[in-house]
Amino acid sequence: MRPRTHARLSALGLLLALAAGCAGDGAQRQAGDPVTEADAALLAGLLQRNHEEGGADFVVTAPYGPEAVLTLTGEVDFRAGTGRAQAVTSTGGTEDVRTVFFTREDLWIGDVPGAEAAGAVYLSRPIAVEGKRPPLVDVLVTVLLGLAAEEADDPAAFLDAGYSWQGRRSIDGRPTELFGLPGGRAVAVSSTEDVLVQFATPLPAGSGADELEATTTLAEHGRRSLDLPDERRTAPVADHPELAAALGL
């Protein structure tokens, strides 16, 4: 996991299920212990392994209010930098469901009321993550696509830099090792496959807004091939401002 990844995100405490365990040499480990050289080597290769595997199924959740949660469930092609998902916005017992496709530059949103009348199945717009309060869905897909790299990091960068072992935990039936990262972030790594299972990070919330945190869970790592929406079925959001309020994202 690159020390510089998402460095601009504000710090937020992460609640972890903590447990004691044994280090590779048989020594007892306690939650909060600094990472070992073996841990550092594991963390340094996580993003590269995602790229080598090619893609994964994912679930991203981000509570953004007392009764509001945005959940993205889908699959991502890390090599191509593309993804598709069902985006569910849950607010006080009601749900809005949209189909989304995305790259690092653009977002397509389907199931928008009124879009068919405009002659489109999807509305598209550029990804926007700058500014005081960027759209939450844009931030989430940007974080997701940032979980892959063509090259591994230097393991030495993870030693004596605030990275810590935080115990063991089962996630969706998969045994994992937990690690705390600087900036209130955390990762869970498969104990059997050495692949990234979960990444939790604080998110920029904007001035006066509640603090946010997103949790990304990966499964079924492997190659993916995703087709983006056809241009003939797509209309830019900018051409249909009357539909912007119906996007819901």
C-alpha positions as CSV (number, residue, x, y, z in Angstrom):
1,M,0.0,0.0,0.0
2,R,1.7,3.2,-1.1
3,P,2.5,5.6,1.7
4,R,1.5,8.5,-0.5
5,T,-1.8,7.1,-1.7
6,H,-4.7,9.4,-0.7
7,A,-2.4,11.4,1.6
8,R,-4.7,14.4,1.3
9,L,-7.5,12.6,3.1
10,S,-8.2,13.8,6.6
11,A,-7.4,11.6,9.6
12,L,-10.3,9.6,11.2
13,G,-10.1,6.9,13.8
14,L,-10.9,3.4,12.6
15,L,-12.6,0.9,14.9
16,L,-10.9,-2.5,14.5
17,A,-11.5,-5.9,16.0
18,L,-8.2,-6.3,17.8
19,A,-6.5,-9.5,18.7
20,A,-3.2,-10.8,19.8
21,G,-1.2,-13.2,17.7
22,C,2.2,-14.6,16.9
23,A,4.9,-13.2,14.6
24,G,6.6,-15.3,12.0
25,D,9.4,-16.2,14.4
26,G,6.9,-17.4,17.1
27,A,7.1,-14.2,19.2
28,Q,3.9,-12.9,20.7
29,R,2.4,-10.0,18.9
30,Q,0.1,-7.3,20.3
31,A,-2.2,-5.1,18.4
32,G,-0.5,-1.8,17.7
33,D,3.0,-3.3,17.3
34,P,5.1,-1.8,14.5
35,V,5.1,-3.8,11.3
36,T,7.9,-6.3,10.8
37,E,10.1,-6.6,7.7
38,A,7.8,-9.4,6.5
39,D,4.8,-7.2,7.0
40,A,6.4,-4.3,5.1
41,A,7.2,-6.6,2.2
42,L,3.6,-7.7,2.1
43,L,2.1,-4.2,2.2
44,A,4.6,-2.9,-0.4
45,G,3.3,-5.4,-2.9
46,L,-0.5,-5.1,-2.3
47,L,-1.3,-2.6,-5.1
48,Q,0.9,-4.4,-7.6
49,R,-0.8,-7.7,-6.8
50,N,-4.2,-6.1,-7.5
51,H,-2.9,-5.1,-10.9
52,E,-1.4,-8.5,-11.6
53,E,-4.7,-10.2,-10.6
54,G,-6.4,-7.9,-13.1
55,G,-9.6,-7.1,-11.2
56,A,-12.1,-8.1,-8.5
57,D,-15.6,-7.9,-7.3
58,F,-16.1,-5.1,-4.8
59,V,-18.5,-3.6,-2.3
60,V,-17.9,0.0,-1.2
61,T,-19.9,1.5,1.6
62,A,-19.8,5.1,2.8
63,P,-22.3,6.4,5.5
64,Y,-22.7,10.1,5.0
65,G,-25.5,11.0,7.5
66,P,-27.4,9.6,10.5
67,E,-29.6,7.4,8.2
68,A,-27.8,7.8,4.9
69,V,-25.5,5.3,3.2
70,L,-24.1,5.1,-0.3
71,T,-23.2,1.5,-1.4
72,L,-21.5,0.5,-4.6
73,T,-21.6,-3.2,-5.5
74,G,-19.9,-4.4,-8.7
75,E,-16.7,-5.4,-10.4
76,V,-13.5,-3.5,-11.4
77,D,-10.9,-4.0,-14.1
78,F,-7.8,-2.6,-12.4
79,R,-5.6,-2.9,-15.5
80,A,-8.0,-1.0,-17.7
81,G,-9.1,1.4,-15.0
82,T,-12.8,0.7,-15.5
83,G,-15.7,-0.5,-13.4
84,R,-19.4,-1.0,-13.2
85,A,-21.7,-1.1,-10.2
86,Q,-25.1,-0.9,-8.8
87,A,-25.2,2.3,-6.7
88,V,-27.8,2.3,-3.9
89,T,-28.5,5.4,-1.9
90,S,-30.3,4.5,1.3
91,T,-31.9,7.4,3.2
92,G,-34.2,6.9,6.1
93,G,-35.6,3.6,4.9
94,T,-35.9,4.6,1.2
95,E,-33.6,3.6,-1.6
96,D,-32.6,5.0,-4.9
97,V,-30.9,2.6,-7.3
98,R,-28.7,3.6,-10.2
99,T,-26.4,1.7,-12.6
100,V,-23.0,3.3,-12.9
101,F,-20.0,2.8,-15.1
102,F,-16.7,4.6,-14.5
103,T,-13.2,5.3,-15.5
104,R,-10.6,7.6,-13.9
105,E,-12.0,10.4,-16.0
106,D,-15.7,9.8,-16.6
107,L,-18.9,8.5,-14.9
108,W,-22.0,7.1,-16.6
109,I,-25.3,6.9,-14.7
110,G,-28.2,4.8,-15.7
111,D,-31.8,4.4,-14.5
112,V,-32.3,8.1,-14.4
113,P,-36.0,9.2,-14.5
114,G,-36.6,11.2,-17.7
115,A,-33.4,10.1,-19.5
116,E,-35.2,8.0,-22.0
117,A,-37.4,10.9,-23.0
118,A,-34.1,12.7,-23.8
119,G,-33.1,9.8,-26.0
120,A,-30.5,8.3,-23.7
121,V,-30.1,5.3,-21.5
122,Y,-27.1,6.8,-19.6
123,L,-26.1,10.3,-18.6
124,S,-22.4,11.0,-18.5
125,R,-20.2,13.6,-16.9
126,P,-16.5,14.0,-16.0
127,I,-15.3,12.7,-12.6
128,A,-14.9,15.6,-10.2
129,V,-12.9,15.1,-7.0
130,E,-11.6,18.6,-6.6
131,G,-13.2,21.4,-4.7
132,K,-14.6,21.7,-1.1
133,R,-17.2,19.0,-1.3
134,P,-16.9,16.7,-4.4
135,P,-19.6,14.2,-5.2
136,L,-19.3,11.2,-3.0
137,V,-19.7,8.7,-5.8
138,D,-16.8,10.3,-7.6
139,V,-14.6,10.1,-4.5
140,L,-15.5,6.4,-4.0
141,V,-14.7,5.3,-7.5
142,T,-11.4,7.3,-7.4
143,V,-10.4,5.5,-4.2
144,L,-11.3,2.2,-5.7
145,L,-9.3,2.6,-8.9
146,G,-6.4,3.8,-6.8
147,L,-6.0,0.4,-5.3
148,A,-3.7,-0.9,-8.1
149,A,-0.2,-0.1,-9.3
150,E,2.0,-1.5,-12.0
151,E,5.1,-1.5,-9.7
152,A,5.5,-2.5,-6.0
153,D,6.6,0.0,-3.4
154,D,9.8,0.0,-1.4
155,P,9.3,-2.1,1.7
156,A,11.7,0.1,3.6
157,A,9.1,3.0,3.3
158,F,6.8,1.1,5.6
159,L,9.2,0.6,8.5
160,D,9.3,3.2,11.3
161,A,6.7,5.2,9.5
162,G,3.6,4.7,11.6
163,Y,2.4,1.4,10.1
164,S,1.2,-1.1,12.7
165,W,-0.1,-4.7,13.0
166,Q,-3.6,-4.6,14.4
167,G,-4.5,-8.3,14.8
168,R,-6.6,-10.8,12.9
169,R,-10.2,-10.8,11.8
170,S,-12.5,-12.8,9.6
171,I,-14.1,-10.8,6.8
172,D,-16.9,-12.5,4.9
173,G,-15.5,-15.8,6.1
174,R,-12.0,-15.0,4.9
175,P,-9.2,-14.9,7.6
176,T,-7.2,-11.7,7.3
177,E,-4.3,-9.8,8.9
178,L,-5.2,-6.2,9.9
179,F,-2.8,-3.3,9.5
180,G,-3.1,0.3,10.6
181,L,-1.8,3.0,8.2
182,P,-1.0,6.6,8.8
183,G,-3.9,9.1,8.4
184,G,-6.5,6.8,10.0
185,R,-6.5,4.3,7.2
186,A,-6.4,0.5,7.5
187,V,-6.1,-2.6,5.4
188,A,-7.0,-6.2,5.8
189,V,-4.9,-8.7,3.9
190,S,-5.9,-12.3,3.2
191,S,-4.0,-14.7,5.5
192,T,-3.9,-17.4,2.7
193,E,-3.5,-15.5,-0.6
194,D,-1.7,-12.3,0.4
195,V,-4.2,-10.1,-1.5
196,L,-6.0,-7.0,-0.4
197,V,-9.4,-7.9,1.2
198,Q,-10.5,-4.6,2.7
199,F,-9.3,-0.9,2.7
200,A,-10.9,1.7,5.0
201,T,-10.1,5.4,4.7
202,P,-11.4,8.7,5.9
203,L,-12.8,11.0,3.1
204,P,-12.7,14.7,2.6
205,A,-16.0,16.0,3.9
206,G,-15.8,19.7,3.3
207,S,-15.9,22.7,5.7
208,G,-18.5,22.2,8.5
209,A,-19.6,18.7,7.2
210,D,-19.7,15.5,9.2
211,E,-16.6,13.3,8.9
212,L,-16.9,10.5,6.4
213,E,-15.3,7.1,6.0
214,A,-15.4,4.6,3.2
215,T,-14.8,0.9,3.4
216,T,-13.9,-1.1,0.2
217,T,-14.1,-4.9,0.3
218,L,-12.6,-6.9,-2.5
219,A,-13.3,-10.6,-3.5
220,E,-12.9,-13.0,-6.3
221,H,-9.7,-11.5,-7.6
222,G,-9.1,-12.2,-11.3
223,R,-9.2,-10.8,-14.8
224,R,-12.2,-8.7,-15.8
225,S,-13.4,-7.3,-19.2
226,L,-15.9,-4.5,-19.0
227,D,-17.7,-2.8,-21.8
228,L,-18.5,0.9,-21.2
229,P,-21.9,2.3,-22.4
230,D,-22.2,2.9,-26.1
231,E,-22.0,6.6,-27.1
232,R,-25.2,6.2,-29.0
233,R,-27.0,5.4,-25.8
234,T,-25.4,8.2,-23.8
235,A,-26.1,11.9,-23.4
236,P,-23.9,14.4,-21.5
237,V,-25.4,15.7,-18.3
238,A,-24.4,19.2,-19.3
239,D,-26.8,18.9,-22.3
240,H,-29.7,18.1,-20.0
241,P,-29.6,20.3,-16.9
242,E,-33.3,19.6,-16.3
243,L,-32.3,16.0,-15.5
244,A,-29.4,16.8,-13.2
245,A,-31.6,16.8,-10.1
246,A,-32.9,13.3,-10.8
247,L,-29.4,11.8,-10.9
248,G,-29.4,11.2,-7.2
249,L,-25.6,10.9,-7.1
